Amino acid sequence: GTLAIMSLFGFSINTLTLFGLILAVAIVVDDAIVVVENSTRLLDTGRYTARQAVTEAMGEITGPIVGVVLVLLAVFIPTMLVSGISGQLYKQFALTIAASTVLSGINSLTLTPALCALMLQPTKPSKFPLYKGFNRLYDKTQGMYDKTVGYLLQRPFAAVISYAAFTIIAVLLFVKWPSTFIPEEDDGYFLAVVQLPPASSLERTQEVGKQINALLDTYPEVKDYIGISGFSVMGGGEQSNAATYFVVLKNWDERKGKKHTAAAIVDRFNMEAYGIQEAEVFAMVPPAIPGLGATGGLQLQLEDRNNLGATEMQRAVETLMENYRNYPALASVSSQYQANVPQYFLNIDRDKVQLMGIQLNSVFTTLGYYMGEAYVNDYVQFGRIYQVKLGAGDRAQRIIDDVLKLGVPNASGEMVPFSSFTQIDEQLGMDQINRYNMYSTASVTCNAAPGSSSGEAIKQAENLIKTQLGNEFSYEWTSVAYQETQAGTTTTVVFIMALLVAFLVLAAQYESWTSPVAAVMGIPVALLGAMLGCYVMGTPVSIYTQIGIILLVALSAKNGILIVEFARDFRAQGNSIRDAAFQAGHIRLRPILMTSLAFVLGVMPLLFATGAGTGSRVALGAAVVFGMALNTLLATVYIPNFYELMQKLREKFGKNKGK
């Protein structure tokens, strides 16, 4: 059903939707587990037949199931409003999980009860040692839980203080933890860029290439590589003093361990390539998402908005490259901007051109034909269209004096040599002219140091520019760095909106402003667990972590709904508020453990992912596995306390006292 809905909305099977399906597989069984568990509990009392037990069970849990489905749908509504690439990533998850959740809810309210009525039988004591051992372990867990809940119910002040401490720690960790937009991935290859001094010949570039070839041959992880002399992937054009290497690594199965990842190999290569004196050599991994920049790293455009000129721009770039080592989060700052490249300037005397009866346009057209090429027309051959281009070829471009031998016709049809009106001057200038948002710019690439997140690197790069350049030059982030800076404020807004929408949905269902508070009180504990997962797995907070946290908002509220709904029923039956809270926690512990364990074990493989896409899978797995595990261990203990507190406030100050 989910695949059909994805197809209806035009979504493809990709990494993001597959992540959503993995999470959905672990989520969709929750509602069915709740139905089966509650039906079995009532059937084991001996007072009901299978059909009667199912009917009674559905009367108790239909409300919670509907509430869980609505909350899961509601928390992803704010993500649909996010623009840019962040919004696209959120939407992939949102649609997949929302579709599977709706179908799961329908199944749990229709097919699952019917199957329970047909198949369930009273539980018989098992003699199988594994089952007996498991039951003893569960009984001990139930006893410990009851003692802890009873202890905290008698000491509400201690419960509130300890909960507040967990909440403060969770918020501080979330705010202070290193962040990144998308975790770095091992795509099985990396790029290396070679930059020689300005105007270096292609032969010198090729000689440096031989040293790089010898260095790459010493790496056992390298499967193959190709070097392209005269081409710069950073500048995007032909340069005689530049080269680009594409290095293909062996299969992930042949290079296991953190020391053999693409990032680790790149770090090692950069350290060893630093010894090549003839050129600047640095390697980088490709972007995690194809299309977000030509290479990995953090890219910015240094803009000359004050029109200071190319020489000052060159000085600014060199200043950044010389001083970045004072910033520990930056592993390197590099740029291929060169404003001091030796050049020839053709000084054409336009007055002489006119006096000789020559069309100025003919002068430039002739230069274009001989120094470059010109488009003539198209022709069709073998069912395909081919272009006809006119050019003199390399023979006309060997030495600069050949330009003076070129001729151009005057008004009388006589050929006039260029030497009669052209002078060749030597100068220094830029090999490429770059513009960004209409400003002259220099492209600068920053790489985060090992152990530092891209968020830290961005902050320190901005401090580097402000400290060293002041207000002389402006800058704008591009590619992945731009997306990360744009998503910075969006994340907090989305998280707050998810909490608000979940609360409003529960408030509408319960027709109360106090009961939903108890249901959502487990969310800070889930956030603390997610941050603990980032610490254990050594991952920064990325967009995948944020998606996991938003999902935890709904899953944490689900556990709270199961307890609060039953506590409300027990209170309506005449039990005291404390007894209602205690009994609800006691009865609902088993389905909470069952659903939470099913989810945690279902997504556990993400933590141990290897190969392509490891970074994103571990980031998502760390958040949801540790977040849900800690929520199950701690939040279920606090929810009865907060139900008691909220219910007392409601009955004391509400309109319907005692109800």
N, C-alpha and C positions, 0 to 999 in steps of 0.2 A: 504493500500500500504506500509506504513512504517513497519507494522508487517511482511509483506511478505519479505521485504528487510532485516529486522533483522534476520528472519529465514534463509535467503540465506547465510548470513555471520556467522551463528552459534551463534547469540546472544540470550540469554534467557530473559524471563520477570523477571526482578529483580528490586531492589530499584533504581538503577541508570538509567536503561532504562525507568522505570516508571516516574522518574523525567524528563527525556528527552521528554516523551510523554506529560506530563503536560505542559511543556514549549512549545512544538510543537502545542498543541491545541490552546494556546493563540497566537502563531505566525502565523499559517497557514491562519487565517482569515484576516490578514493584507492586503495581496495583493487583495483579493476579495473586501474588504472594499474600497480600493483605486479605483478600477474599478467602483464599484457601485456609489461611491460619485462623481467621475468626470463625469460619464454619467448622473447622476441626475442633476448636476450643469449646464451642457450644455443643457439638456432637458428643464430645468426651464427657460431658456432664451427665449423660444418660437420660436427660429429660426430653430429648428431641429425636425424631427420625432424621435421616439425612436431608430430606426436603424441607422439613420444618427448621432444622438448624441453618440451612442456607437462607431460608426466608428471613429468619430472625437476624442472621449475620448481616444480610444486605440492608436491613433496616437500620443497623448500627453504623455501617461503614460507607453507605452510598454518599452521604454528605462529605466525609473526608476524602473519598476518591475524587469526587467532583472538585473539591477544593484544591487538591494536589494538581489536577489537570489544569485548572484555571491559573494557578500560581505559576506553573511551568510555562504556560503560554504568556502570562503577563510579564514575567521578568525579561523576556526577549523582545517585548514591544518597543522599549526605548532604543534598542540596538538597531531597529529598522529605520530609525530616523537619523542615524549617523551617516554623514556623507564621506566621500573619498574612498580610498582603498580600505580603510578601517571598517567602514560601513559594509563594503562588499564581503569582507571576511566574516563580520558578524552575521550577515544575512545568510551565508552558506550554512552556518551552524543553526541559526534560528529556525529556518524553514525545515531542516532535517529533523531537529529535535521536536519542534512543534507538531509536525505531521505524525511522527511516531507516537508522541504523547497522546494526541487525540485518538488515534486508532487503538492505542493501549487502553485508554479509558473506556472506549466503547466496548472493547472486548471484555474488559473486567466487569462491566455492568450487564453483559448479555451472555456471551458464550461461557465464560468461566463459572458463573453460578449454575448454569445448566449442567456442565460437566461435573461440578462438585456434587450436585444432587444425584447424579448417576453413579459416581465412582467412589465417593468418600465412604469410609467405614470407621467405626470406633477404633481408636488406637489400642493395640495390644502390646503388653510389655515384651520387649525384645531381649533375647538371650545372647545376641551377637555381641562379642566383647567390644567392638568398636562403637556400636550404638550405646551400649551401657556406659562406656567411658565418656562419650560425648554428653549423655544425659547428666552424668554426675558433674561434669564441667559446667554445663549450663545451669544446673541447680545451684552450684557455688556462685556463679556469676549473678544469678537472680538474687541470691541471699545478700551478696555484697552490695548490689544495687539498692535493694530495699533498705539496708542499713544506712547507706550513704544518703539516700533521699530522706529517710526518716530523721537522720542527724541534722541535715540542712533545713528541713521543715521546722525543726525545733529551734534553729539558730538562723533566722532570716537575715540578720545583720551580717553575719559571717558570709552567708551565701552572696549577698549583694556586693560586699567588699571584694571577695575573691573574683566574682564575675567582672566587676569593674576593672580589676587589675588585668585580667585576661584581655578585656576589650581595649584598654589603653596600650598594652603591649602589641596587640594585633594591629591597631591603627598606626602606631609609631613604626613598626616594621614595614608596613605597607607603604608608608610615606617615604621612609629613609632607605628602603632596599634598592639596590642598583636596578635600573630599568633599561630596557631596549625595546625596539619596535618589533622586530622579528629575530628570533635567535639565529645565530650563525649555523649554517648547515655544511655538511661534508658532501659535496656533489660529485666527488670522485676525480676532481681535477682542480688546478689552480692556474693563475696567470702570473707571469713575470714580465716586468717592464724594464727596459734598458735605456738609459739616457746618457749620451756622451756630451762633451763640451760642444758649444755652438759651432756649426759649419764643419764638424768632423765628417770625413769622407765615409762612404759606404764600406770601403775596404777596412777602415779602422773599426767600424761597427761589427763587421764580420769577424775580425780578430778577437774582439771582446766576446763575441758569441762562442768562439772555440773554448774560452775559459769557462763559460757558463755550461756548455755541453759537458765538459770534463767534470764540473761540480755535480751536475744532475746525474751523471753516470754512477756516482758514489752512493746514491740513495736507493736502498733496496725496495722502497715503497713505490718507486716510479716505474710505470709500465712502458710509457712512450712519451715523447715530446716532439714538438716542432717549433722552430724559431723562425720568425719572419723579420729579416733585416730590412730597415728602411720604412717600417710601418709602426705607428704609435697608436695603441688601443686607447690610451688616455686622451691624446690630442685628436684622434679620429682622422688622421691624414698621413700623407707620406712625408717622412723626415729622414734624411740620410744619416743623422746622428742618433737614431732611435731604433729599437727592436722590440718585438713582442714575442713572448714564449707562451705556448699552451702546453701545460704539463699534465698528462693523463696518469692517474694513480692506479695501482692494482685494485682488484676487487676488495670490498670491505672485509670479506672473510679472511683475506690474506694479510691484513694489517689491523689486527684487533688491538685494543688498548688505546688510552688517551694519548700516548706518545706517538701514535701512528695515524692520527686523524689529519685531515687536510690542514686545519689551522695550526696544529703542532709542527707539521712539516714546513709550512710557510714560515713560521717563527724561526725554525732552525735554519732554513735556507737564507733568510734575510740576515741572520747573524754571520753566516759564512760568506755570503756574497758581499758583505760590507768590506771584506778584504780586497776586493777587486778595485784597484786604484784608478784605472783608466775610465771608469764610468760609474754612474749611480745605478744600482740594481736593487729593485725591491719587488717582492711578490705579494699577491693578495688572493683571497678566495673570491669566487664569483658571488653576485648577490643571491640571497636566499630565495627570492622570487624573481624569475627571469623577467627582464624588462625594467626593473628598478635600478637603472644605471648600467654602465658597461662593465663595471667591476664591483667588487665588494668595497667595504670601507665606508667612511662618512665623507661625502663630497659637498663642497661649498663653492660658491662663486664669489670671489673677491672683486668688488665693483669700484670702478673709478668714477664716482658720481661728482667729484670735484674737478674733474678734467685735469688731473695732475700730470698725465702723460705716461707713456710706456716705461720710461726710465724709472720713475718713482714707483710704478707698479712692480717692476723687477726688484727694486730695493725692498719693497714691502714683503714680497714673496720670500726673498732670501732671509729677511728678518724673522719670519715665522719659522722657516726651516732651521734656523740657527738656534732658536730659543725654546723649541717645544720640549726639549729634554728636561726643563724645569717643571714640567707638568707630568706627574707619574701615570696618569690615566691615558696618556698618548704614547703609543709605541713608535709612531712615525708621522711626519707631515711632509708631503711631497707634492711637487707640481712640475709640469712640463712647460710652464710659461717661460719664454725666452725673448727678451727684448734687445739683446745684444748680439744678434746673429749677423755676421758679415753679409752684406748684400751689395748688389749693383743697382744703381739708379740710372735709368735712361732719361737724360735731360734733353727733351725734344724742344728745339727752338720753334715755337709756333709761328712767330713772325716770318722766319725764313721759309717755313712750309707754305704759308700763304703767298709769299713773294715768288716762289718757284712754281706756283700754279698746281699745288698738290692738295688733294682733299685730305683733311686731317683724319677722317674716318678710314681712308684707305691705308694710312700709316698704321693705325691700330689693328685693322683687319689683317694686314700682312704680318704683323708681329704675332697675332693670334694663330695664324696658320703655321708659322715656322716654329714658334716657341711652344705651342700647344696643339690644339686641334679644333676643328669647326664642324658642326653638323651640316650636312648637305641635304639629304632626303632619305626616304625609306624605299625599300623594294620588297616584293614578296617572292619567296623561293621555297619550294617544298612545303607549302602550306604555312609558312611562318614569315613574320615580318623582321627584316634586318635593316639596320641603320647604316647609312653611308657617311663616313667622317673623313675629313681632309686634314692631313698633318705632314710636316716635313720629316719627322722621325728624329732619332738620336744623332744622326750624322750632322744635322744642322745646329746642334746645341752643344758641341764639344768644348769650344772655347768662347769666351765672351766677345772677342773681336769679330766673330762670325756675324754678329748682329749688324756691325757696321758695313758688312758686305751686301746686306740685303738691299733690294731695289724696290721702288714704288713708282708707278707711272704718274707723270704730270698731265696737264691739260692737253699737251701735244702728243701724248702717247710715248714720250721718251722715259726710259728708266732712270730714276735719280737714286743714287746710293744713299743709305742712311747716314753715312759718314759726313755728308754735306750739311746736315741739319741736326745731328744727334751727338751728344757728348756722354760718355760713360763715367759716372762718379761712384766712388766706394763710400759705403755708409753702414751704420749698424741699425738694425730694426727687428721687428717681430717676424718669426717664421710663419705664424698663423695669427689671424685676427679673430678673436672670440668676442661675441656679444651675448649678453643675457638680460632680458627685459630692457633692451635698447641701450644698455650701458656696456662700455668696454670692460672686460672681465678677465680674470685669471682663474682657471680651475685648480682647486686645491683639494687633495685627498688626505684625510686623517684616518689613522688606524688605531683602534683601542688596544691598550696594552693587555697582555695576558692577565686574567683575573679582574679586569675592569670592564664594566658594561659600556655599551654605546652611549647610554644616557650620561654617564660620568664623563666620557670622552667629549661629548658635545658641549657640556658645561665648561670643561677646561679649555677646549678649543675657543669658545667664545671669550673666556677670560684672557686667553693668550692674545687674541686679536685686539681686545679693548686695551690691554696693558701695553702691548708693543706698538700698536698703530694709532691708538686714540680715535679721533674722529676723522682722520684723513681718508679712510676707506670704509665703505660699507660692505656687507656680506649677506648672502642668502644661501640657505641650505637647499640642496637638491637631492633627488633620488630617494633612497631609504631614509636618510637623515631628515629630509623635509617631511616625509610622512610621520616620522617619530615625533618631531617637534609639533606637528599639527594635532597628533593624537594625544598629546600630553594632557591637555585640559579636558578633552572629550571623555577620557576614561573615568575620571572622578564623577562627571555629570551622569554618565551612563550608569555607574554603580549606584549612585544616590537615587536615580530615577527607577532603577530596578527594585530597590528596597521600597520606595514609595508606592509603586504600582502593586507590588505584592501585598503590601499592607492594606491598600485600598480595596483590593479584591477580597481579602479575608474579612475586612470590616463590613463589606457589603454582604458577604455570605453569613457572617455571624450576627449581623445587625447590631454591632457593638464596636466601640472604639478601644475597649480594654482587652478583650479576649485575643485579638490579633497580636497585641504586644507580646503576650506570652509565647505565641506560636513562632514569632520571628526572633526571639531572643537567642536562639542558637547560632545566628548568622555570624556574629563576631568570633565565636569559637571556631567556626568553619574557616573564617579568614585567617585566624591564627594558625590553623592546621595547614592552610595553603602556603603561608609564609614559612612555616617549618619545613614543608616539602621543598621549597626553593633553597633553603639553607642546606638540607641534607643532600640534595642532588646538585648543588652548586650552580643553580640557574638564576638568571636575573628575571625580573617581572617583565614578561613580554605580552603581546596581544593574546597569545594562546593561554597564558596564565590568567589574564583578565577574563577571557571567555569561560575558563574553568571556574573562576570565582563567581561570575554571574550565575552559572549553573548551580553552584553550591548554595546560592541564595534560595533557589527553589527547593533543592533537596533538603536543606536544613529546615526550611519552613514545613516541608512534608512531615518530618519527624515531629515537629511541634504540633502540627495539625492533628496527628494521630492521638497525641496525649491530650491536647486541649479539648478535642471533640468528646472524648470519653469522660473527661473530668466534668464537662458541662452536663452530660447525661447523668452522671452520678450525683451531681449537685441538684439537678432537677428532681431526682428520686428522693431527696430529703437528707442526703449525707452532708456532713459538715464540709466546709471548704477544704480543710486540711485532709480529711479522709478521702474526699473526692479526688484531690490531687494525687495522693499516695496510691490509691487504687488504680487510677488511670495510668500512672507510670508503671505500676506492677504488671498490669494486664497487657500494656502496649509494648513492653520491653522486647518480647519475643519477635513480633513482626518487625519492629524497628531493627533489631539485630539481623533478622533474615534479609530484609531489603537492603540494608546497608552493606552487609557482607557480600550479597549478590552483586551490588554495584562495584564495591572496592575490588573484589576478585575479578570482576568482568573487565575492568580497565587496568588492572595491575600489569599486564604485558607492556603497556606504554612505558612504564618505568625502565624496562629492560630492553628497550628498542635498540637496534643496531642498524647500520647501513644508511642508505639515503633517507633524509627526513628525520634523523635521530633527534636533532635539536628541538623541533616543534613537538614531536611525540613526548619527549621527556618533560618539556615545559608544561604541556597540558596534563600529563599523567601525574606529575609531582603535585600540582594544585588540587586535582580532584581526589586522588588517592589519600593523601595526607589530610586534606581538608575534611573529607567525609569520615575518615577514621577517627580523627580527633573530635569531630562533631558528635559521633556516635558515643564516644567514651565520656565526654564531658557535658555536652549540651543537654542530653537526655536527663542528666542529674539536676540541672538547673531549671528546666522548664516547669516541673511541678511547683517549685518555689515561686516562680514568677506568675504562674496561674493563680496561686493563692493570693499573692500580693495584688494583682490586678482585679481579681474577683472581690476582694475585700474593699478595694477602692470603689468598684462599681456599685456594690451593695450599700456602701456608706454614703456615697454622693450621687448615685444614679437615681433616675426616676423610678425604676422598678426595684425597690429595695427588697432583698430577700429572694429575688427571682433569678 
